[in-house]
Amino acid sequence: MKTAIIGKGAISAFVRDEVTKRGIEVAAIIVHPGKEGNDPAGLTHISSVADLPPDVDLVVDCAGHEGLQSHGVAALEAGFDLLTVSIGALADSGLMDRLNAAALKGGAKLHLASGAIGALDALRAARTGRLAHVKYIGRKPPMGWKESPAEEKLDLAGLTQAETHFLGSAREAALAYPKNTNVAAAVALASLGFDETTVELIADPSVTANIHQIEASGDFGEMTFTVAGTSLPDNPRSSALAAMSVVAAILEQQLAIRF
């Protein structure tokens, strides 16, 4: 199996190392224009999907919303299957439509990695019946919300108790907090959609981990699911489970029997 990776941040490095250990070739890294060439390990850096080797089996987006927006349509139109963890970008309905059209044109598929959350399979099953209520609650230490709209609403450094700084739909959350709500978007796409899934975002000085919680009810019964996630050592803003979910999704492409 031959892959190419969009981006060269912490998640990209983790994915590259893990798949290489398992015998999967990384043929190229897609980077910003002006950064092309070979790194010290001999890995090719390119800036355009047009420069990808034609025998690449899977393009893997590890570059956040910008990576999917910049290269997703071109990859799918060229016939490359694409895997992304930047699910929040799909709250932009125009981008969603362009990606869908590109996949149909290129005969390719866009695969969504589960990211920093689980239980998405249960939500997908539950929505085949009546799914009455789905809520995602994201709880982080106050400084985990730096460089987000939370800074305009709360004194993050001075918080002494948990404070909600956003309550609304998953679409509103994903568009307002593009670096913080890929999990909310994944929950929405697996369940009631961007406009009917409720999101609450909380800054909580009593926690040290990023805590993701799903509450759902419907014909299936009731569900509460919680993950307290740790970060990658190289980047405290990148979820370890999100990176692991990308590796798992790549490995799954090779399996004859899969979930």
One Martini backbone bead per residue (centre of mass of N, CA, C, O) as a GRO file, in nm:
protein
  259
    1MET     BB    1   0.097   0.035   0.021
    2LYS     BB    2   0.028   0.380  -0.085
    3THR     BB    3   0.104   0.703   0.045
    4ALA     BB    4  -0.018   1.036   0.129
    5ILE     BB    5   0.058   1.350   0.303
    6ILE     BB    6  -0.106   1.613   0.458
    7GLY     BB    7   0.132   1.750   0.612
    8LYS     BB    8   0.388   1.829   0.908
    9GLY     BB    9   0.288   1.768   1.182
   10ALA     BB   10   0.219   1.581   1.452
   11ILE     BB   11   0.021   1.387   1.314
   12SER     BB   12   0.187   1.325   1.066
   13ALA     BB   13   0.432   1.204   1.215
   14PHE     BB   14   0.284   0.976   1.355
   15VAL     BB   15   0.167   0.838   1.106
   16ARG     BB   16   0.428   0.790   0.951
   17ASP     BB   17   0.565   0.611   1.164
   18GLU     BB   18   0.342   0.388   1.199
   19VAL     BB   19   0.314   0.292   0.900
   20THR     BB   20   0.609   0.228   0.844
   21LYS     BB   21   0.633  -0.002   1.057
   22ARG     BB   22   0.394  -0.159   0.871
   23GLY     BB   23   0.485  -0.125   0.551
   24ILE     BB   24   0.394   0.165   0.468
   25GLU     BB   25   0.411   0.386   0.218
   26VAL     BB   26   0.551   0.717   0.187
   27ALA     BB   27   0.567   0.909  -0.102
   28ALA     BB   28   0.439   1.189   0.021
   29ILE     BB   29   0.442   1.542   0.102
   30ILE     BB   30   0.209   1.796   0.155
   31VAL     BB   31   0.286   2.136   0.108
   32HIS     BB   32   0.377   2.437   0.098
   33PRO     BB   33   0.467   2.662  -0.099
   34GLY     BB   34   0.832   2.648  -0.102
   35LYS     BB   35   0.870   2.334   0.045
   36GLU     BB   36   1.005   2.178  -0.155
   37GLY     BB   37   1.143   1.847  -0.161
   38ASN     BB   38   1.392   1.698   0.046
   39ASP     BB   39   1.454   1.539   0.317
   40PRO     BB   40   1.693   1.382   0.509
   41ALA     BB   41   1.524   1.101   0.447
   42GLY     BB   42   1.406   1.141   0.135
   43LEU     BB   43   1.139   1.284   0.147
   44THR     BB   44   0.888   1.396  -0.048
   45HIS     BB   45   0.805   1.737  -0.134
   46ILE     BB   46   0.491   1.881  -0.208
   47SER     BB   47   0.216   2.119  -0.339
   48SER     BB   48   0.063   1.905  -0.535
   49VAL     BB   49  -0.147   1.670  -0.656
   50ALA     BB   50  -0.022   1.663  -0.948
   51ASP     BB   51   0.262   1.531  -0.811
   52LEU     BB   52   0.157   1.264  -0.773
   53PRO     BB   53   0.173   0.950  -0.774
   54PRO     BB   54  -0.039   0.729  -0.945
   55ASP     BB   55   0.000   0.479  -0.713
   56VAL     BB   56  -0.166   0.601  -0.504
   57ASP     BB   57  -0.407   0.488  -0.265
   58LEU     BB   58  -0.373   0.723  -0.029
   59VAL     BB   59  -0.492   1.022   0.105
   60VAL     BB   60  -0.373   1.210   0.397
   61ASP     BB   61  -0.528   1.428   0.623
   62CYS     BB   62  -0.313   1.641   0.862
   63ALA     BB   63  -0.392   1.982   0.817
   64GLY     BB   64  -0.666   2.045   0.854
   65HIS     BB   65  -0.888   2.247   0.709
   66GLU     BB   66  -0.689   2.362   0.498
   67GLY     BB   67  -0.613   2.093   0.364
   68LEU     BB   68  -0.895   2.018   0.262
   69GLN     BB   69  -0.954   2.282   0.105
   70SER     BB   70  -0.691   2.271  -0.085
   71HIS     BB   71  -0.690   1.925  -0.169
   72GLY     BB   72  -0.953   1.755  -0.182
   73VAL     BB   73  -1.073   1.798  -0.464
   74ALA     BB   74  -0.824   1.718  -0.633
   75ALA     BB   75  -0.793   1.429  -0.527
   76LEU     BB   76  -1.075   1.321  -0.608
   77GLU     BB   77  -1.071   1.400  -0.912
   78ALA     BB   78  -0.801   1.212  -0.954
   79GLY     BB   79  -0.887   0.931  -0.783
   80PHE     BB   80  -0.824   0.975  -0.481
   81ASP     BB   81  -0.835   0.860  -0.194
   82LEU     BB   82  -0.965   1.010   0.119
   83LEU     BB   83  -0.833   1.100   0.443
   84THR     BB   84  -0.998   1.251   0.735
   85VAL     BB   85  -0.996   1.466   1.049
   86SER     BB   86  -1.144   1.739   0.922
   87ILE     BB   87  -1.468   1.750   0.987
   88GLY     BB   88  -1.546   2.049   1.046
   89ALA     BB   89  -1.528   2.152   0.745
   90LEU     BB   90  -1.822   2.026   0.668
   91ALA     BB   91  -1.997   2.272   0.767
   92ASP     BB   92  -1.935   2.358   0.486
   93SER     BB   93  -2.156   2.313   0.238
   94GLY     BB   94  -1.983   2.384  -0.007
   95LEU     BB   95  -1.755   2.183   0.046
   96MET     BB   96  -1.924   1.931   0.056
   97ASP     BB   97  -2.025   1.951  -0.237
   98ARG     BB   98  -1.745   1.950  -0.376
   99LEU     BB   99  -1.650   1.677  -0.267
  100ASN     BB  100  -1.878   1.506  -0.378
  101ALA     BB  101  -1.837   1.577  -0.677
  102ALA     BB  102  -1.540   1.484  -0.693
  103ALA     BB  103  -1.586   1.187  -0.619
  104LEU     BB  104  -1.773   1.123  -0.856
  105LYS     BB  105  -1.579   1.210  -1.084
  106GLY     BB  106  -1.324   1.020  -0.971
  107GLY     BB  107  -1.412   0.755  -0.818
  108ALA     BB  108  -1.405   0.836  -0.513
  109LYS     BB  109  -1.324   0.853  -0.154
  110LEU     BB  110  -1.438   0.982   0.161
  111HIS     BB  111  -1.275   0.945   0.463
  112LEU     BB  112  -1.364   0.926   0.814
  113ALA     BB  113  -1.219   0.987   1.093
  114SER     BB  114  -1.299   0.961   1.433
  115GLY     BB  115  -1.083   1.056   1.625
  116ALA     BB  116  -1.142   1.170   1.971
  117ILE     BB  117  -1.375   0.948   1.938
  118GLY     BB  118  -1.657   0.746   2.010
  119ALA     BB  119  -1.964   0.573   1.923
  120LEU     BB  120  -2.041   0.612   1.613
  121ASP     BB  121  -2.170   0.337   1.555
  122ALA     BB  122  -2.414   0.371   1.745
  123LEU     BB  123  -2.530   0.623   1.607
  124ARG     BB  124  -2.571   0.503   1.325
  125ALA     BB  125  -2.768   0.288   1.421
  126ALA     BB  126  -2.980   0.472   1.570
  127ARG     BB  127  -3.069   0.643   1.304
  128THR     BB  128  -3.255   0.413   1.180
  129GLY     BB  129  -3.422   0.534   1.382
  130ARG     BB  130  -3.525   0.716   1.645
  131LEU     BB  131  -3.346   1.019   1.701
  132ALA     BB  132  -3.397   1.258   1.946
  133HIS     BB  133  -3.101   1.297   2.097
  134VAL     BB  134  -2.797   1.506   2.061
  135LYS     BB  135  -2.495   1.556   2.263
  136TYR     BB  136  -2.208   1.764   2.283
  137ILE     BB  137  -1.931   1.769   2.524
  138GLY     BB  138  -1.674   2.011   2.577
  139ARG     BB  139  -1.387   1.968   2.799
  140LYS     BB  140  -1.148   2.210   2.918
  141PRO     BB  141  -0.900   2.366   2.993
  142PRO     BB  142  -0.877   2.693   2.964
  143MET     BB  143  -0.605   2.692   2.780
  144GLY     BB  144  -0.745   2.508   2.554
  145TRP     BB  145  -0.902   2.793   2.444
  146LYS     BB  146  -0.698   2.922   2.300
  147GLU     BB  147  -0.757   3.087   2.012
  148SER     BB  148  -1.062   3.146   2.078
  149PRO     BB  149  -1.379   3.270   2.147
  150ALA     BB  150  -1.345   3.231   2.458
  151GLU     BB  151  -1.165   3.488   2.507
  152GLU     BB  152  -1.421   3.690   2.469
  153LYS     BB  153  -1.599   3.556   2.726
  154LEU     BB  154  -1.339   3.480   2.901
  155ASP     BB  155  -1.126   3.446   3.186
  156LEU     BB  156  -0.915   3.202   3.162
  157ALA     BB  157  -0.691   3.266   3.385
  158GLY     BB  158  -0.936   3.333   3.619
  159LEU     BB  159  -1.067   3.071   3.660
  160THR     BB  160  -1.269   2.881   3.927
  161GLN     BB  161  -1.489   2.768   3.725
  162ALA     BB  162  -1.710   2.634   3.534
  163GLU     BB  163  -1.763   2.745   3.182
  164THR     BB  164  -1.980   2.837   2.941
  165HIS     BB  165  -1.910   2.948   2.584
  166PHE     BB  166  -2.105   2.730   2.433
  167LEU     BB  167  -2.444   2.713   2.270
  168GLY     BB  168  -2.539   2.489   2.005
  169SER     BB  169  -2.468   2.398   1.706
  170ALA     BB  170  -2.249   2.217   1.519
  171ARG     BB  171  -2.215   2.426   1.297
  172GLU     BB  172  -2.152   2.672   1.472
  173ALA     BB  173  -1.908   2.546   1.613
  174ALA     BB  174  -1.729   2.473   1.364
  175LEU     BB  175  -1.714   2.771   1.250
  176ALA     BB  176  -1.606   2.912   1.524
  177TYR     BB  177  -1.417   2.629   1.602
  178PRO     BB  178  -1.195   2.491   1.393
  179LYS     BB  179  -0.975   2.376   1.626
  180ASN     BB  180  -1.220   2.224   1.837
  181THR     BB  181  -1.472   2.056   1.643
  182ASN     BB  182  -1.436   1.766   1.516
  183VAL     BB  183  -1.603   1.600   1.713
  184ALA     BB  184  -1.876   1.735   1.677
  185ALA     BB  185  -1.891   1.668   1.373
  186ALA     BB  186  -1.882   1.360   1.397
  187VAL     BB  187  -2.137   1.332   1.564
  188ALA     BB  188  -2.327   1.465   1.361
  189LEU     BB  189  -2.274   1.274   1.111
  190ALA     BB  190  -2.363   1.011   1.287
  191SER     BB  191  -2.654   1.150   1.329
  192LEU     BB  192  -2.841   1.455   1.303
  193GLY     BB  193  -2.649   1.663   1.228
  194PHE     BB  194  -2.550   1.993   1.232
  195ASP     BB  195  -2.845   2.127   1.317
  196GLU     BB  196  -2.945   1.894   1.552
  197THR     BB  197  -2.683   1.912   1.704
  198THR     BB  198  -2.564   1.957   2.022
  199VAL     BB  199  -2.343   2.211   2.174
  200GLU     BB  200  -2.098   2.211   2.446
  201LEU     BB  201  -1.864   2.451   2.582
  202ILE     BB  202  -1.596   2.405   2.832
  203ALA     BB  203  -1.436   2.572   3.097
  204ASP     BB  204  -1.213   2.378   3.327
  205PRO     BB  205  -1.004   2.398   3.612
  206SER     BB  206  -1.048   2.080   3.719
  207VAL     BB  207  -0.906   1.992   3.456
  208THR     BB  208  -0.643   1.811   3.243
  209ALA     BB  209  -0.828   1.710   3.023
  210ASN     BB  210  -0.984   1.617   2.733
  211ILE     BB  211  -1.343   1.616   2.729
  212HIS     BB  212  -1.567   1.378   2.579
  213GLN     BB  213  -1.930   1.396   2.529
  214ILE     BB  214  -2.213   1.177   2.493
  215GLU     BB  215  -2.565   1.234   2.431
  216ALA     BB  216  -2.837   0.986   2.390
  217SER     BB  217  -3.168   0.938   2.231
  218GLY     BB  218  -3.419   0.671   2.164
  219ASP     BB  219  -3.526   0.374   2.045
  220PHE     BB  220  -3.261   0.233   2.169
  221GLY     BB  221  -3.238   0.452   2.407
  222GLU     BB  222  -2.949   0.518   2.607
  223MET     BB  223  -2.652   0.743   2.602
  224THR     BB  224  -2.314   0.748   2.748
  225PHE     BB  225  -2.002   0.906   2.642
  226THR     BB  226  -1.646   0.897   2.747
  227VAL     BB  227  -1.345   1.099   2.689
  228ALA     BB  228  -1.007   1.118   2.821
  229GLY     BB  229  -0.765   1.296   2.668
  230THR     BB  230  -0.456   1.295   2.519
  231SER     BB  231  -0.159   1.415   2.403
  232LEU     BB  232   0.083   1.482   2.208
  233PRO     BB  233   0.410   1.534   2.279
  234ASP     BB  234   0.459   1.752   2.031
  235ASN     BB  235   0.137   1.846   2.087
  236PRO     BB  236  -0.103   1.975   2.304
  237ARG     BB  237  -0.331   2.020   2.056
  238SER     BB  238  -0.301   1.707   1.997
  239SER     BB  239  -0.460   1.416   1.959
  240ALA     BB  240  -0.389   1.091   2.008
  241LEU     BB  241  -0.653   0.953   1.908
  242ALA     BB  242  -0.668   1.092   1.637
  243ALA     BB  243  -0.405   0.975   1.526
  244MET     BB  244  -0.485   0.676   1.570
  245SER     BB  245  -0.736   0.682   1.381
  246VAL     BB  246  -0.574   0.715   1.123
  247VAL     BB  247  -0.411   0.458   1.136
  248ALA     BB  248  -0.652   0.263   1.152
  249ALA     BB  249  -0.779   0.349   0.877
  250ILE     BB  250  -0.542   0.260   0.705
  251LEU     BB  251  -0.527  -0.039   0.792
  252GLU     BB  252  -0.821  -0.110   0.704
  253GLN     BB  253  -0.772  -0.104   0.391
  254GLN     BB  254  -0.628  -0.407   0.407
  255LEU     BB  255  -0.885  -0.549   0.491
  256ALA     BB  256  -1.117  -0.812   0.451
  257ILE     BB  257  -1.195  -0.764   0.755
  258ARG     BB  258  -1.439  -0.529   0.885
  259PHE     BB  259  -1.617  -0.276   1.062
   0.00000   0.00000   0.00000
